[in-house]
Amino acid sequence: MYDQGGRAIFSAPQVASLRILLASLVLFPFALPYLKKLYYRKNLLPLLGVGLCGNLIPAFLFTYAETGISSGMAGMLNSFTPIFTLLVGLIIFRVPLKLIQLIGAAIGTAGIILLILLGKSNTLSGNTEHILAVVAATLLYGLSLNLIKQRLSEFSPIEITTLTFTSIFLPALGAFLYFGTPKVMMTHPEAGPAFLYISILGVIGTAMAVFLFNGIIKNSSALFASSVTYLIPIVAVIIGFYFSEEITWNQVGSMVIVLLGVFIVNYGQQVFYKGKEIDK
């Protein structure tokens, strides 16, 4: 968030903490009928895991990442979510893996490596840590998606959404205070409009979007739900071009490789042949 002079109004961690805090506050009234479910350890740990891995930590990773890479690059890297969903499901939750899915995962991994190596302006300098922050966020997304499908299958989308944000309210509040966000809100003359934009992001881009996404997971599979990331790079590139961000053809080619890998992971079995399952 920048003022008219191009100076940041809210820092990256301030934006992240404020976004999650607002989403938690908006969703809390809807969580009231389900709060008793948080008292059970078997529910609390998976819900907290989804809140941390699917929302709180990635919010900080993405806001940090976009201080060093473009939104288009961030969108491309987000395509790695289905690959991590597949691998986390196999390694941690013992979800059977088809041979064709392994091939797709390898292709997607190659595409991500190319994106990291090419980076911005075809160099590793200056933004490697920002790129890796997005990759780490997609790994956490993969863990969160599997937790929802494997440990919270009896919960409805509204229960999952409201209770996960309720479980991370205190960490979000702590970050909100620790990073000095209240002081900025009270002292910066342009904090009001910036707060409005963050509120829209928190309510619509986080609370409502997560609720809809959890609904997809509930009615399908974690891997299928993660496939919505097919559209993210395309939208990110379009928005990036609109704001005059530079996207090289090498990066676009790498993105195509990633999307090819994700497509094979999800639909290669139906398109090519009936693959063999890898033993658990």
Secondary structure, 3 states (H helix, E strand, C coil): CECCCCCECCCHHHHHHHHHHHHHHHHHHHHHHHHHHHHCHHHHHHHHHHHHHHHHHHHHHHHHHCCCCCHHHHHHHHHHHHHHHHHHHHHCCCCCEEHHHHHHHHHHHHHHHHHHHHEECCECCCCHHHHHHHHHHHHHHHHHHHHHHHHCCCCCHHHHHHHHHHHCHHHHHHHHHHCCHHHHHHHCCCHHHHHHHHHHHHHHHHHHHHHHHHHHHHHCCHHHHHHHHHHHHHHHHHHHHHCCCCCCHHHHHHHHHHHHHHHHHHHHHHHCCCCCEECC
